[in-house]
Amino acid sequence: MSINLRAWLVPGGFAVSAALPGAVLAAEAESKPADLGKYVVTASRVSNDLGFVPASVTVVDGDTLRARGATTLSEALAGVAGVEVSPGGDGGPAGSVPALWGLREVDAFLLVIDGVPAGGAFNPALTTVDLNNVERIEIMRGAAPVMYGATSFVGVIHIIHYPAGESAQRAWISGGGPAGHLGSFSVGGTTALRNRGATRRSISGSVEQTNLADDDAGYLRAHTNYRSSRDTDQGSKWMDVDLGLVHQKPDSPVVFENGKPTTATPLDANHNPSDAVYDEARAQFNFGRSRREGDRSHESMVSVALSGAHIIRGFLESPENPAPNADGYEQTRGEVDVYLDHHTSLPWGRKAHLVYGADALLGYAGQKNDLYEYTVSLDGGDRPSLKSGNKTKGGEAYDGRAFGGLYAQSDWQIAPELSLFTGLRLNLTYEARKGEREEELDGNGVVDKPDGEIEEEVHDTNLRLTGTLGSSWRFWHDGRDQLVAFADYRNSFKPAAFEFAPESEAEILSPETANSYELGLHSQLAGGRLGIETSAFWMDFDNVLVAESGGAFNLGATRLRGAEIEIDWHLTERWRVLGSYSYHDAQIRRGMSPDGDDLSGKQMPMSPHQLASAGLMYEGATGLFGNVMMNYVGARELDEDNSGKAGAYKTVDARLGYRRGAWTLALTGRNLSDRRDLVSQSEFSEVTTTEAPETQPAEGVTAHYRLPARSVELGLTMAF
């Protein structure tokens, strides 16, 4: 994509509790202590002073996104303490797999775009995420059990675009790619349109072609976003239209033998069928209205998202297996998501403010699967089409879910230096799921069931309270400098996700539940130039959902704990130092695998104990600029059985450019150390390992995706 989007962080924050809307905050400024200079909106839905947020938070602002040249979510959040976003995965090379607090499950966090859960009823809509025209990204670690209910456990990633009528006015073009595989390019722009009376409008769009080191893998993504807003006598009305289209050629994960990557397949070998695709289209329409009545403010929102996908994929079994040695599937699916919210914010007495409201997240999804087996060479040089193989089974699955809730959250200023945050939500969830699957087939048809189908239909309902309790205490301040301690407790639950797996199953697993505790310190020192955020957390997680080939299972009891620190130091007007360190311990306290193995005491897969980053930025309005970022990822277990370990690795990204007037020319290098380490599990591959060719297949382990190869990009940007 654009060379003008690359990421870093500015320690900041947003609330897990309600606060004043912007106008009320301004009116109350004299009675409030000095803040850290930033306001955020994610979990409270209204503007909140980050200096009194009882949660570990980070804000990645749009200016540093563009200075760093971020093009993906993994680049945008690189270096954020406690956050690791692996590029690619089973969602295709355009996707990503985020991990927060050491838990790498795609449905364990909530993706929010401009106040709306993106794919929240099912799985986050990661492949269509576009960082063009982003004003900031707000990241909160831990659950959001009140404002977003049964959708988040380990964090919220909130992408916020510029309001209607505002934008980062620019156009760009860039090109590059991995060495020997050039051909990646991006072109796009964003602008505010001419106002029509009280109506403000803006539009952005981009087209991006990204190639991988594997000649047969990459993606083309097109995206456009239109925003409009109109002032009324008492507030405003607004509308957003967001359209995304992704065409992907998927890559392959690496197969494991005896806990190590196989040496029988070359680096970047592609074992997908020759007609493999991962195509998605998504259209989202948001409408909202805000109005004021005296000291009260009301906001209503409705969002409708329609998406569809066509997927043809395949995975190599053990290299030692005889032909046919690969399993593939074709899947067609559709999804409808509807989100509704209405809330009111008002003063509550002289020292408190209250937000209360109701919301509903509705979703319906259907998928049709056909599974095949085929034969492919180990170097991927003679890949057949999927349907040239033998069909083994097929089926359909449908899922309808409705998550609703009534919520209230208050911010009570007990004293000028002390705040108490409380919130409670009553959740009502309902789900109906139906699966229709054919019996296993051989080359001649159905094996043993004449009608070829088995139908299952199940329902599940949950009525449950969740809530949060937190407090912030500013125990020292001097001008712009201050130290604010915080603590919070959060209780959350979430119905088990619907896995868009190749197998069509109707089982509804047990809801996930969690209790978490957090202590931390928001610090601003050196006249406001040095920001330091530290925190420690403890989460007890029950029934955590673990995905695997053919479905998923409830793992049992898991404990996540750790400590994190994040630093942002503006040494001078042009020089800036950034850094972070995290220690995580994600341990299975009690659990059994589907094969009956006791997993108690094991570490969660692909969860490193240590994460670290260090960066240096040199930035100015004109002339030379540049930045460099190093990220360290510690050793991690490859699967729930802890049968193999991936070693630690470091990556280095850098950018060097020259800016004159409206023009910027920049050269961006990604993964300059060219590390190809393992970064995420494949949930859908069916991989077996064998100790020797003459032995029977041993217990299966999932394959893993590698880091993309080193790449470079040269781009030209014009501001206007």
ZAMARGU-4260 file (C-alpha; in steps of 0.2 Angstrom, whole numbers, plus 5000, padded with zeros to 4 digits):
<rodrens>
0) 5000/5000/5000 | 5005/5018/5002 | 5023/5022/5008 | 5015/5035/5019 | 5008/5023/5032
5) 5019/5015/5044 | 5017/5013/5063 | 5023/5018/5080 | 5015/5022/5096 | 5012/5036/5107
10) 5008/5030/5125 | 4990/5036/5129 | 4974/5028/5134 | 4956/5027/5134 | 4943/5023/5146
15) 4935/5007/5152 | 4922/5018/5160 | 4911/5032/5156 | 4916/5050/5156 | 4910/5067/5150
20) 4907/5071/5132 | 4919/5084/5125 | 4909/5099/5128 | 4906/5095/5146 | 4924/5091/5149
25) 4928/5108/5143 | 4916/5116/5155 | 4923/5106/5169 | 4941/5109/5165 | 4944/5120/5180
30) 4938/5107/5193 | 4949/5093/5184 | 4967/5090/5187 | 4979/5092/5172 | 4978/5078/5160
35) 4991/5070/5149 | 4985/5080/5134 | 4975/5066/5125 | 4957/5061/5125 | 4951/5044/5119
40) 4933/5036/5117 | 4935/5018/5114 | 4927/5009/5129 | 4916/5023/5136 | 4909/5029/5119
45) 4913/5047/5124 | 4929/5058/5126 | 4939/5053/5141 | 4954/5060/5149 | 4968/5046/5147
50) 4977/5053/5163 | 4962/5045/5173 | 4959/5029/5164 | 4960/5014/5175 | 4968/5003/5161
55) 4983/4999/5151 | 4982/5009/5135 | 4991/5015/5120 | 4987/5027/5106 | 4995/5026/5089
60) 4992/5043/5081 | 4990/5046/5062 | 5005/5057/5060 | 5017/5043/5067 | 5008/5030/5056
65) 5012/5041/5041 | 5030/5045/5047 | 5033/5026/5049 | 5025/5021/5033 | 5013/5007/5040
70) 5004/4997/5027 | 4997/4983/5038 | 4990/4981/5056 | 5005/4971/5060 | 5016/4986/5056
75) 5005/4998/5064 | 5006/4990/5081 | 5024/4984/5080 | 5032/4989/5097 | 5016/4992/5106
80) 5019/4984/5123 | 5010/4967/5125 | 5004/4966/5108 | 5010/4955/5094 | 5002/4955/5077
85) 5008/4941/5065 | 5005/4944/5047 | 4996/4932/5036 | 4989/4915/5043 | 4974/4905/5038
90) 4965/4921/5033 | 4977/4923/5018 | 4992/4934/5016 | 4981/4950/5017 | 4976/4945/5035
95) 4984/4945/5052 | 4983/4936/5069 | 4984/4948/5084 | 4989/4942/5101 | 4987/4952/5117
100) 4991/4947/5135 | 4999/4932/5127 | 4984/4924/5120 | 4984/4921/5101 | 4966/4917/5096
105) 4958/4927/5082 | 4942/4929/5091 | 4949/4933/5108 | 4950/4952/5104 | 4938/4965/5097
110) 4941/4975/5081 | 4932/4991/5081 | 4932/5003/5066 | 4924/5020/5069 | 4914/5014/5084
115) 4907/4999/5076 | 4913/4981/5080 | 4920/4975/5063 | 4914/4957/5061 | 4911/4957/5080
120) 4897/4944/5079 | 4908/4931/5072 | 4927/4935/5068 | 4936/4951/5066 | 4936/4958/5048
125) 4955/4958/5047 | 4958/4955/5028 | 4949/4971/5023 | 4957/4983/5036 | 4964/4998/5027
130) 4975/5011/5036 | 4972/5025/5024 | 4966/5041/5032 | 4967/5035/5049 | 4967/5048/5063
135) 4973/5036/5077 | 4972/5019/5083 | 4967/5016/5101 | 4972/4999/5110 | 4966/4993/5126
140) 4973/4978/5134 | 4960/4967/5143 | 4941/4965/5141 | 4928/4978/5138 | 4914/4970/5147
145) 4902/4984/5148 | 4902/4995/5133 | 4905/4981/5120 | 4898/4966/5130 | 4901/4948/5125
150) 4914/4951/5111 | 4931/4954/5119 | 4943/4946/5132 | 4961/4951/5130 | 4959/4968/5121
155) 4951/4980/5109 | 4959/4988/5094 | 4950/5003/5088 | 4954/5011/5071 | 4947/5029/5070
160) 4947/5038/5054 | 4947/5057/5052 | 4929/5064/5054 | 4919/5069/5039 | 4926/5085/5031
165) 4943/5082/5038 | 4957/5071/5031 | 4976/5069/5029 | 4975/5078/5012 | 4987/5068/5001
170) 4990/5056/4986 | 5003/5043/4984 | 5011/5030/4973 | 5024/5017/4978 | 5032/5001/4971
175) 5044/4987/4977 | 5043/4970/4984 | 5054/4955/4990 | 5071/4954/4982 | 5068/4944/4965
180) 5049/4946/4967 | 5046/4964/4963 | 5029/4969/4957 | 5021/4975/4973 | 5013/4993/4971
185) 5000/5004/4979 | 4991/5020/4973 | 4978/5030/4982 | 4973/5046/4990 | 4962/5055/5003
190) 4953/5072/5003 | 4940/5082/5011 | 4926/5087/4998 | 4919/5104/4996 | 4906/5107/5010
195) 4888/5109/5005 | 4880/5120/5017 | 4880/5112/5034 | 4886/5095/5027 | 4904/5090/5028
200) 4911/5076/5017 | 4927/5067/5014 | 4933/5052/5003 | 4948/5040/5002 | 4953/5026/4992
205) 4967/5014/4988 | 4972/4999/4977 | 4987/4988/4983 | 4995/4974/4975 | 5007/4964/4987
210) 5018/4950/4981 | 5026/4937/4993 | 5043/4928/4990 | 5033/4913/4984 | 5028/4918/4966
215) 5011/4910/4968 | 5006/4920/4983 | 5000/4937/4986 | 4985/4948/4986 | 4976/4963/4978
220) 4966/4974/4989 | 4955/4988/4984 | 4946/4999/4997 | 4936/5015/4998 | 4928/5025/5012
225) 4915/5039/5011 | 4910/5050/5026 | 4897/5063/5028 | 4891/5073/5042 | 4877/5087/5044
230) 4875/5099/5058 | 4857/5100/5065 | 4849/5112/5078 | 4853/5101/5092 | 4868/5090/5086
235) 4872/5081/5070 | 4868/5067/5058 | 4881/5056/5049 | 4884/5042/5037 | 4898/5031/5032
240) 4900/5020/5017 | 4915/5008/5017 | 4918/4996/5003 | 4932/4983/5002 | 4938/4969/4990
245) 4952/4957/4992 | 4958/4944/4980 | 4971/4933/4988 | 4983/4919/4981 | 4986/4909/4998
250) 5003/4903/5003 | 5007/4887/5013 | 5012/4884/5031 | 5027/4874/5034 | 5025/4855/5040
255) 5033/4849/5056 | 5042/4832/5059 | 5048/4828/5076 | 5045/4845/5083 | 5055/4853/5069
260) 5051/4861/5052 | 5053/4848/5039 | 5068/4848/5027 | 5059/4839/5014 | 5050/4854/5007
265) 5059/4870/5000 | 5057/4887/5008 | 5041/4895/5002 | 5035/4880/4993 | 5017/4881/4989
270) 5006/4866/4991 | 4989/4874/4987 | 4979/4868/4972 | 4983/4877/4956 | 4966/4886/4957
275) 4968/4891/4975 | 4960/4908/4979 | 4954/4917/4995 | 4942/4931/4989 | 4932/4942/5000
280) 4920/4957/4997 | 4913/4968/5011 | 4901/4982/5011 | 4897/4992/5027 | 4885/5006/5030
285) 4884/5016/5046 | 4871/5029/5051 | 4871/5039/5067 | 4863/5054/5075 | 4868/5064/5091
290) 4858/5078/5100 | 4859/5088/5116 | 4845/5091/5128 | 4852/5103/5141 | 4866/5095/5150
295) 4862/5078/5142 | 4869/5071/5126 | 4861/5056/5116 | 4869/5046/5102 | 4861/5033/5091
300) 4869/5022/5078 | 4865/5008/5066 | 4877/4998/5056 | 4874/4985/5042 | 4888/4975/5035
305) 4887/4962/5021 | 4901/4951/5016 | 4905/4936/5006 | 4920/4924/5002 | 4925/4911/4990
310) 4940/4900/4996 | 4949/4886/4988 | 4964/4880/4998 | 4974/4865/5002 | 4987/4858/5014
315) 5001/4846/5013 | 5001/4831/5025 | 5017/4823/5031 | 5030/4823/5017 | 5032/4804/5021
320) 5014/4800/5018 | 5010/4791/5001 | 4999/4798/4988 | 4986/4807/4989 | 4996/4817/5001
325) 4986/4833/5003 | 4969/4839/5009 | 4960/4853/5001 | 4943/4862/5002 | 4932/4874/4993
330) 4921/4885/5003 | 4908/4898/4999 | 4901/4909/5013 | 4890/4924/5016 | 4888/4935/5032
335) 4877/4948/5038 | 4881/4959/5053 | 4870/4972/5061 | 4875/4983/5075 | 4863/4995/5085
340) 4867/5006/5099 | 4859/5020/5109 | 4866/5029/5124 | 4864/5044/5135 | 4878/5054/5144
345) 4873/5066/5158 | 4880/5073/5175 | 4875/5063/5190 | 4876/5074/5205 | 4890/5087/5206
350) 4905/5075/5204 | 4899/5061/5194 | 4894/5057/5176 | 4884/5043/5170 | 4883/5034/5153
355) 4869/5022/5150 | 4861/5013/5135 | 4857/4998/5126 | 4865/4989/5111 | 4862/4974/5100
360) 4874/4964/5089 | 4866/4953/5076 | 4874/4941/5064 | 4869/4927/5052 | 4882/4917/5042
365) 4881/4902/5031 | 4894/4892/5022 | 4895/4877/5010 | 4910/4866/5010 | 4917/4852/4999
370) 4933/4843/5004 | 4945/4834/4993 | 4961/4824/4993 | 4974/4827/4980 | 4993/4823/4976
375) 5006/4837/4975 | 5025/4836/4974 | 5035/4841/4989 | 5042/4856/4980 | 5025/4862/4974
380) 5030/4862/4956 | 5016/4852/4949 | 5000/4858/4958 | 4984/4851/4952 | 4967/4859/4952
385) 4957/4855/4967 | 4943/4846/4958 | 4955/4835/4949 | 4957/4826/4966 | 4944/4815/4974
390) 4930/4823/4984 | 4929/4815/5002 | 4915/4824/5010 | 4904/4840/5009 | 4892/4849/5020
395) 4884/4866/5025 | 4883/4875/5041 | 4872/4890/5046 | 4873/4901/5062 | 4862/4915/5068
400) 4867/4924/5084 | 4860/4939/5093 | 4870/4948/5107 | 4860/4961/5117 | 4863/4971/5132
405) 4858/4985/5144 | 4873/4994/5151 | 4877/5008/5163 | 4894/5015/5168 | 4899/5030/5179
410) 4914/5041/5183 | 4914/5048/5200 | 4927/5061/5205 | 4928/5057/5223 | 4942/5070/5226
415) 4952/5081/5214 | 4965/5068/5213 | 4955/5052/5214 | 4942/5044/5202 | 4931/5029/5204
420) 4925/5020/5188 | 4911/5007/5189 | 4901/4998/5176 | 4888/4984/5174 | 4880/4976/5160
425) 4866/4963/5158 | 4869/4952/5143 | 4856/4942/5134 | 4863/4931/5120 | 4855/4918/5108
430) 4862/4907/5095 | 4854/4894/5083 | 4866/4883/5073 | 4863/4870/5059 | 4875/4859/5051
435) 4872/4847/5036 | 4886/4836/5031 | 4888/4822/5020 | 4895/4805/5025 | 4913/4802/5020
440) 4914/4797/5002 | 4926/4786/4992 | 4930/4788/4974 | 4913/4780/4969 | 4901/4789/4980
445) 4894/4788/4998 | 4901/4775/5009 | 4887/4770/5020 | 4873/4782/5021 | 4861/4781/5006
450) 4854/4799/5007 | 4872/4805/5010 | 4867/4818/5023 | 4867/4820/5042 | 4858/4835/5049
455) 4861/4843/5066 | 4852/4859/5074 | 4856/4866/5091 | 4851/4882/5101 | 4859/4891/5115
460) 4854/4905/5127 | 4864/4915/5140 | 4858/4928/5152 | 4872/4935/5162 | 4879/4950/5171
465) 4897/4957/5167 | 4905/4972/5174 | 4920/4982/5179 | 4927/4992/5194 | 4942/5003/5193
470) 4951/5018/5201 | 4964/5031/5196 | 4974/5041/5209 | 4985/5055/5204 | 4997/5056/5218
475) 5010/5068/5211 | 5010/5082/5198 | 5021/5097/5194 | 5015/5107/5179 | 5014/5095/5164
480) 5022/5081/5174 | 5011/5069/5184 | 5011/5051/5191 | 4994/5042/5190 | 4992/5025/5198
485) 4977/5014/5193 | 4969/4997/5197 | 4954/4988/5189 | 4944/4972/5190 | 4934/4966/5175
490) 4922/4951/5173 | 4918/4946/5156 | 4910/4932/5145 | 4908/4927/5127 | 4899/4914/5118
495) 4910/4902/5109 | 4915/4908/5091 | 4908/4900/5075 | 4923/4893/5066 | 4922/4895/5047
500) 4932/4878/5047 | 4932/4866/5032 | 4921/4854/5042 | 4903/4858/5044 | 4898/4855/5062
505) 4883/4861/5072 | 4890/4859/5090 | 4889/4875/5101 | 4903/4875/5114 | 4903/4882/5131
510) 4904/4901/5133 | 4921/4908/5138 | 4922/4917/5154 | 4936/4927/5163 | 4940/4937/5178
515) 4955/4949/5177 | 4965/4961/5188 | 4977/4975/5183 | 4988/4987/5192 | 4998/5001/5183
520) 5005/5018/5182 | 5003/5032/5169 | 5018/5043/5170 | 5022/5060/5161 | 5039/5067/5165
525) 5053/5079/5159 | 5041/5093/5156 | 5028/5082/5146 | 5041/5075/5134 | 5043/5058/5142
530) 5029/5046/5143 | 5030/5030/5153 | 5016/5017/5155 | 5019/5002/5166 | 5006/4988/5171
535) 5004/4971/5178 | 4989/4959/5175 | 4982/4943/5180 | 4967/4934/5171 | 4959/4918/5175
540) 4951/4911/5159 | 4939/4897/5159 | 4933/4887/5143 | 4945/4896/5132 | 4941/4891/5114
545) 4956/4883/5104 | 4953/4881/5086 | 4960/4866/5076 | 4957/4857/5060 | 4939/4852/5058
550) 4933/4863/5072 | 4937/4869/5090 | 4937/4863/5108 | 4935/4871/5125 | 4952/4870/5133
555) 4947/4872/5151 | 4956/4883/5164 | 4970/4895/5158 | 4979/4909/5167 | 4987/4924/5159
560) 4998/4935/5169 | 5012/4947/5165 | 5020/4964/5166 | 5022/4977/5153 | 5031/4994/5151
565) 5031/5006/5136 | 5041/5022/5134 | 5039/5037/5122 | 5053/5050/5124 | 5054/5066/5114
570) 5072/5070/5116 | 5071/5086/5105 | 5059/5093/5093 | 5065/5081/5080 | 5072/5066/5089
575) 5061/5053/5097 | 5065/5037/5106 | 5053/5023/5109 | 5053/5006/5117 | 5043/4993/5126
580) 5046/4976/5135 | 5033/4963/5140 | 5034/4947/5150 | 5019/4935/5148 | 5015/4919/5156
585) 5000/4910/5147 | 4998/4893/5156 | 4985/4880/5154 | 4980/4876/5172 | 4968/4862/5168
590) 4963/4855/5151 | 4962/4840/5140 | 4965/4839/5122 | 4953/4831/5110 | 4964/4816/5109
595) 4963/4814/5128 | 4980/4821/5133 | 4981/4830/5149 | 4988/4848/5145 | 4988/4854/5163
600) 5004/4864/5166 | 5007/4867/5148 | 5011/4884/5140 | 4998/4891/5127 | 5005/4889/5109
605) 5014/4903/5100 | 5014/4913/5116 | 5032/4920/5120 | 5037/4924/5137 | 5046/4940/5131
610) 5042/4953/5119 | 5053/4969/5117 | 5055/4984/5105 | 5067/4999/5102 | 5065/5013/5090
615) 5073/5029/5085 | 5064/5042/5074 | 5071/5058/5066 | 5057/5069/5059 | 5055/5087/5053
620) 5044/5097/5042 | 5057/5098/5028 | 5073/5089/5023 | 5079/5072/5028 | 5069/5061/5040
625) 5071/5043/5045 | 5067/5030/5058 | 5072/5012/5063 | 5063/4999/5073 | 5069/4983/5081
630) 5057/4970/5087 | 5061/4955/5098 | 5050/4940/5100 | 5055/4926/5112 | 5055/4907/5111
635) 5037/4900/5111 | 5029/4883/5111 | 5022/4876/5094 | 5006/4867/5100 | 4996/4864/5116
640) 5006/4848/5119 | 5022/4858/5120 | 5030/4845/5108 | 5041/4857/5100 | 5048/4875/5102
645) 5051/4889/5090 | 5067/4900/5094 | 5068/4918/5098 | 5070/4930/5083 | 5073/4949/5080
650) 5067/4959/5065 | 5072/4977/5059 | 5062/4989/5049 | 5069/5006/5043 | 5063/5021/5033
655) 5074/5035/5025 | 5066/5049/5016 | 5067/5067/5010 | 5053/5080/5011 | 5052/5097/5002
660) 5036/5107/5001 | 5022/5096/4996 | 5032/5081/4990 | 5039/5067/5000 | 5051/5053/4993
665) 5054/5038/5005 | 5062/5021/5004 | 5055/5009/5016 | 5063/4992/5021 | 5054/4978/5030
670) 5061/4963/5039 | 5079/4969/5034 | 5086/4955/5044 | 5076/4943/5032 | 5070/4932/5046
675) 5058/4918/5041 | 5053/4912/5058 | 5037/4904/5063 | 5024/4916/5068 | 5006/4908/5069
680) 4998/4891/5069 | 4987/4885/5055 | 4970/4880/5062 | 4964/4872/5046 | 4979/4861/5040
685) 4978/4842/5044 | 4996/4838/5047 | 5003/4822/5054 | 5021/4818/5059 | 5030/4802/5058
690) 5046/4797/5067 | 5051/4785/5052 | 5043/4780/5036 | 5039/4763/5042 | 5030/4769/5057
695) 5012/4773/5058 | 5007/4791/5059 | 5009/4799/5076 | 4998/4812/5084 | 4995/4826/5073
700) 5002/4844/5075 | 4996/4859/5065 | 5008/4868/5053 | 5014/4885/5055 | 5016/4901/5044
705) 5032/4910/5042 | 5037/4929/5043 | 5036/4937/5025 | 5053/4939/5017 | 5063/4955/5017
710) 5055/4968/5006 | 5059/4986/5000 | 5047/5000/4994 | 5050/5017/4986 | 5036/5029/4986
715) 5031/5047/4982 | 5018/5056/4991 | 5010/5073/4987 | 5001/5083/5001 | 4988/5096/4996
</rodrens>
